[in-house]
Amino acid sequence: MTTVLERPVSPASRATPPPAPASMNPNAMLGAIVAGAVATLGLWWFDTPSISGFGDVLTNAGRITGLLAGYGVVVLVALMARIPPVERGLGADRLARWHSFGGRYSVSLIVAHALLITWGYAVTGHTNVVHQTKTLNLSYPDVLMATVAGLLFVGIGIVSARAARRRMRYETWYYLHFYTYLAIALAFSHQFSTGADFIDNRPARVAWAALYATVGAAILWYRFITPVRQALRHQLRIVAVHSEAPGIVSVLVGGRHLDELRAESGQFFRWRFLTRELWWASNPYSLSAPPSVHLLRITVKTFGEHSGALAALQPGTRLVAEGPYGAMVAAKRTQRKVLLVAGGVGVTPLRALFQTLPAAPGDLTLLYRASREADVVFRHELESLAASRGARLHIVVGRRTEFGVDPLDARTLQANIPDLAAHDVFVCGPAGLTDTTVRALRTARVPRRQIHVESFEF
């Protein structure tokens, strides 16, 4: 463990941060999603004067699940549209959790809709489910396309399960998700051609189409047009690539008018390096130093095919950066004291925050966990920053079995960080470390609103 003695904080660290860009309050966002779901149920209520018989009960249950599935899918896509206020307000970690929950919810509703509608029609028509399935797909307009869409959604749901994600490359998982757009396109016309809530209800059709069109426009603007505009405006190029530690490299990126990106310490971009091997992949990497007018720095662990190729990149290589994204920024701070907890290469965004978070001497602490000494990144930079800012630095190296106790459990954290519950805590690292640390912080009675997490799990 390395502990750096306190010294006076530099004037630069006391500077008032610039006004934060607009962000969406998570509770307001969740309220809007729930209100939309209630309005969607209102469509069914308005178009359903009465229900009679078991077949009618099943069919209407199918209508309800179908409407909610159609709404859930469009919300799911909106969450991943990279709308700046949403990205900033919710943060990458919360967005990933909401997207994961929404995906399971939507796929379950899609499957329930297909089964309930088929069963209900079979009961009403006094036939069996197999025959009714064949009739629906071959005789009803656009149902076959909707069936293909449903199968695509189920397939995407399967590959998104945590066990499946761990067995595939990030790039494979990322591009399989583009089939979501195809599935939505195949299912959309089915909603209008056979949906009882839309066939004779023109205002409902207009409102539903407007919802889909708005989200589609957001996807087009923020995921395709904006990156191209930024690429043309900022002309990003690699300035240098150098090794920080075995298997870890830093990439320095230069460009024009980089202050217009309004990037902050703690945020990340999705980087697309324009070489023959890498141009098709867009990967998220955090800034590992505060952004400047002319320079950005990212630091990457080279354990995958994409990240491994970064070490061979040459100065002058062009690239595109989408962002900035992420909500682990200084504006989230609510307390005078701040603890930064990093695991492995998760130190990258926290290293930038360690330099720029306003803090008086003794109010800022970085706890850096690594399994081996070789895995420690930025040791000299961190020690220099801690000394100049009067901050505390704890670098804990070794495997858990060597300590006999988890150095990140609640009791150990409370013993090493006086007045822990009075800190804002920023955590970044592998999923296992972040989950363990958050549980320990909650056990130590750190309020949830004071815990800010960014995870590397995709």
SEROGU-364872 format. One record per residue (C-alpha): residue in three letters; x, z, y. Coordinates in steps of 0.25 Angstrom, whole numbers, plus 2048, in hexadecimal, padded with zeros to 3 digits. Layout:
ALAXZY
...
This chain:
MET800800800
THR8057FD80E
THR80080581A
VAL804800828
LEU80580B833
GLU7FC80A83F
ARG80180384C
PRO7FA800859
VAL7F07F4858
SER7F47E8860
PRO7EC7E386C
ALA7E87D6865
SER7E17DE85A
ARG7D87E5864
ALA7D37D786A
THR7C47D686A
PRO7C07CB860
PRO7B87BF865
PRO7A97BF864
ALA7A47BD856
PRO79D7B0852
ALA78E7B184F
SER78B7B7841
MET77F7B9839
ASN77B7C8836
PRO77A7C9827
ASN76D7D1827
ALA7677C7831
MET76B7BC827
LEU7657C381B
GLY7587C6823
ALA7577B7826
ILE7597B3817
VAL74E7BD813
ALA7457B881E
GLY7477AA819
ALA7437AE80B
VAL7377B580F
ALA7337A8817
THR7357A080B
LEU72C7A9803
GLY7227A780E
LEU72179880A
TRP71D79C7FC
TRP7137A6801
PHE70D79C80B
ASP70B791801
THR70579A7F6
PRO6F779E7F8
SER6F57A37EA
ILE6FB7A57DC
SER6F37A47CF
GLY6F87A47C1
PHE7067A77BA
GLY70A7987BC
ASP7087997CB
VAL70F7A77CC
LEU71B7A07C5
THR71B7947CE
ASN71A79C7DB
ALA7257A57D6
GLY72D7987D5
ARG7297937E3
ILE72E7A07E9
THR73B7A07E1
GLY73D7917E5
LEU73B7947F4
LEU74479F7F4
ALA74F7977EC
GLY74E78C7F6
TYR74F796802
GLY75A79E7FB
VAL7637917F8
VAL76278D807
VAL76679B80B
LEU77279B801
VAL77778E807
ALA775793815
LEU77E79F812
MET78979680E
ALA78778C81A
ARG793793821
ILE78B79582D
PRO79479D836
PRO78B7A983B
VAL7877AB82C
GLU7957AA827
ARG79A7B4832
GLY78E7BE831
LEU78D7BF821
GLY79C7BC81E
ALA7A17B5812
ASP79F7C1808
ARG7917C480B
LEU78D7B580C
ALA7937B37FE
ARG78B7BF7F9
TRP77E7BA7FF
HIS7817AC7FA
SER7837B17EC
PHE7777B97EC
GLY76F7AE7F2
GLY7747A47E7
ARG76F7AD7DC
TYR7627AF7E3
SER7607A07E5
VAL76479B7D7
SER75B7A67D1
LEU74F7A17DA
ILE7527937D6
VAL7517967C7
ALA74579F7C9
HIS73E7947D1
ALA7407897C6
LEU73C7927BB
LEU7307987C2
ILE72A78B7C7
THR72C7847B9
TRP7267907B2
GLY71A7907BC
TYR7177817BB
ALA7187827AC
VAL70E78E7AC
THR7047877B5
GLY7067797AE
HIS7047807A0
THR71177A79B
ASN71F77F797
VAL72B7827A0
VAL73377779A
HIS72976C79C
GLN7267717AA
THR7357707AD
LYS7367627A9
THR72975F7B1
LEU72E7657BE
ASN73B75E7BD
LEU7367507BA
SER7297507C1
TYR72A7587CE
PRO7317537DA
ASP7407587DC
VAL73F7637D1
LEU74A75C7C9
MET75375C7D5
ALA74F76B7D7
THR75376E7C9
VAL7607687CB
ALA7627707D7
GLY75E77D7D0
LEU76877A7C5
LEU7737787D0
PHE76F7857D6
VAL77078C7C9
GLY77E7867C6
ILE78378A7D4
GLY77E7987D2
ILE7867997C4
VAL7937947CA
SER79179E7D6
ALA7907AA7CC
ARG79C7B37CE
ALA7A17B17C0
ALA7A17A27C2
ARG7A77A27CF
ARG7B37A97CA
ARG7B679E7C0
MET7B67927CA
ARG7BE78E7D6
TYR7B97917E4
GLU7B87827E6
THR7B077F7DA
TRP7A678A7DE
TYR7A57857EC
TYR7A27777E9
LEU79877A7DE
HIS7907807E9
PHE78E7737F0
TYR7847707E5
THR77B77A7EC
TYR77876F7F7
LEU7757657EC
ALA76B76F7E5
ILE7647727F3
ALA7637637F6
LEU75D7617E8
ALA75376D7E9
PHE74E76B7F7
SER74575F7F5
HIS73F7667E9
GLN73A7727F3
PHE7327687FB
SER72D75F7F0
THR7287697E7
GLY7287767EF
ALA71A77B7F1
ASP71E7837FD
PHE723776804
ILE71A76A7FF
ASP70F76D809
ASN716776813
ARG71D76D81D
PRO722779826
ALA72877F81A
ARG72F772816
VAL734771824
ALA73977F825
TRP74077E817
ALA74677181A
ALA74B777827
LEU751783820
TYR75977A816
ALA75D770821
THR76277B82A
VAL76B78181F
GLY76F77381B
ALA77377082A
ALA77B77D82A
ILE78377981D
LEU78676B823
TRP78B771830
TYR79377D82C
ARG79877981F
PHE79B76A822
ILE79B766831
THR7A1773837
PRO7AD77282E
VAL7B0764832
ARG7AE767840
GLN7B877383F
ALA7C276A838
LEU7C275F843
ARG7C276A84E
HIS7CD773849
GLN7D6769841
LEU7DB774837
ARG7E8772831
ILE7F277A828
VAL7FD780830
ALA805787825
VAL80378D817
HIS80B799812
SER80C7A3807
GLU8077B180A
ALA8097B77FB
PRO80A7B17ED
GLY7FD7A87EC
ILE7F97AA7FA
VAL7FA7A1806
SER7F77A0814
VAL7F279381B
LEU7F479282A
VAL7EA788830
GLY7EB78383E
GLY7E177B847
ARG7DA779854
HIS7D178285B
LEU7D078C850
ASP7CB797859
GLU7BE78F859
LEU7BC79284B
ARG7B97A184F
ALA7C07A6842
GLU7C37B5841
SER7CC7BD838
GLY7C57C082B
GLN7BE7B382A
PHE7C07A7821
PHE7BF798821
ARG7BC78E816
TRP7C8785816
ARG7C9776811
PHE7D7771810
LEU7D7762812
THR7E075E807
ARG7DD7557FB
GLU7DC7617F2
LEU7D576B7FB
TRP7CC763804
TRP7BF7657FC
ALA7C07757FB
SER7BC77E806
ASN7C178D803
PRO7C079A80B
TYR7CC7A0810
SER7CD7AC81A
LEU7D67AC826
SER7E17B5824
ALA7E67B6832
PRO7DE7B683F
PRO7DA7A8844
SER7E17A2850
VAL7DE797859
HIS7E778E851
LEU7EA794843
LEU7E279A837
ARG7E87A082B
ILE7E27A281D
THR7E97A8811
VAL7E57A4803
LYS7E87A97F5
THR7EB79D7ED
PHE7E47A07E0
GLY7DB7947DF
GLU7DD7857DF
HIS7D97837EE
SER7E078F7F3
GLY7EC78C7EA
ALA7ED77F7F1
LEU7EE7857FF
ALA7FD7897FD
ALA80177A7FC
LEU7F9776809
GLN80276F814
PRO802772823
GLY7FA76782A
THR7EF76781F
ARG7E1766825
LEU7D676F822
VAL7C8773825
ALA7C3782827
GLU7B4786827
GLY7B179282E
PRO7B479D832
TYR7AC7A5828
GLY7AB7B4824
ALA7A67C082A
MET7B27CA828
VAL7B67CA836
ALA7B97D4841
ALA7AA7D4846
LYS7A57DA83A
ARG7AD7E783D
THR7A47F3840
GLN7AE7FF840
ARG7BA802847
LYS7C380383A
VAL7C57F7831
LEU7CA7F7823
LEU7CE7E981D
VAL7CF7E880E
ALA7D57DC808
GLY7D87D87F9
GLY7E27CD7F6
VAL7E17C17FE
GLY7D47C7804
VAL7DE7CC80F
THR7DD7BF816
PRO7D17C181F
LEU7D57D0821
ARG7E37CD825
ALA7DD7C5831
LEU7D37D1834
PHE7DF7DB833
GLN7E57D383F
THR7D97D1848
LEU7CF7DD845
PRO7CF7E5852
ALA7D37F384E
ALA7DA7FF854
PRO7E680584C
GLY7E280C83F
ASP7D480583F
LEU7D87F9836
THR7DC7FA828
LEU7DF7EF81E
LEU7DF7F280F
TYR7E57E7807
ARG7E47E77F8
ALA7ED7DE7EF
SER7F07DE7E0
ARG7FF7DA7E2
GLU8097DB7ED
ALA80A7CC7EC
ASP7FB7CA7F0
VAL7FD7D17FD
VAL7FB7C7808
PHE7FF7C9817
ARG8067D6815
HIS8107D4821
GLU8057CF82A
LEU7FC7DB826
GLU8077E5828
SER80A7DF836
LEU7FC7DF83A
ALA7F97ED835
ALA8057F283D
SER8027EB84A
ARG7F37EF849
GLY7F57FD845
ALA7EC7FA839
ARG7ED7FF82A
LEU7F27F681F
HIS7F07FA810
ILE7F57F0806
VAL7F27F57F8
VAL7F97ED7ED
GLY7F77EF7DE
ARG7ED7EE7D3
ARG7E27F97D2
THR7E87FE7C5
GLU7F58017CC
PHE7ED80A7D6
GLY7E58127CC
VAL7DA8117D6
ASP7D38057DE
PRO7DA8057EC
LEU7CD8007F2
ASP7C380A7EC
ALA7BB8137F5
ARG7C381F7F4
THR7D18187F6
LEU7CB811802
GLN7C681D808
ALA7D4824806
ASN7DC81980C
ILE7D2815817
PRO7CE821820
ASP7C0820825
LEU7BD81481C
ALA7AE81481F
ALA7B081282D
HIS7B780582B
ASP7B37F782B
VAL7B97F181E
PHE7BC7E281C
VAL7BE7DE80E
CYS7C47D1808
GLY7C97CE7FB
PRO7C67CA7EC
ALA7B77CD7E8
GLY7BB7D97DF
LEU7C37DF7EA
THR7B87DE7F5
ASP7AD7E37EC
THR7B57EF7E8
THR7B97F27F6
VAL7AB7F17FB
ARG7A67FA7F1
ALA7B18047F4
LEU7AE803803
ARG79F806800
THR7A38127F8
ALA7AB817803
ARG79F81680C
VAL7A380A814
PRO79680481A
ARG7937F6815
ARG7937F0823
GLN7A17F4825
ILE7A67ED819
HIS7AA7DE81B
VAL7AD7D680F
GLU7B37C880C
SER7B47C37FE
PHE7BD7B87F8
GLU7B37B67ED
PHE7AB7A87EE
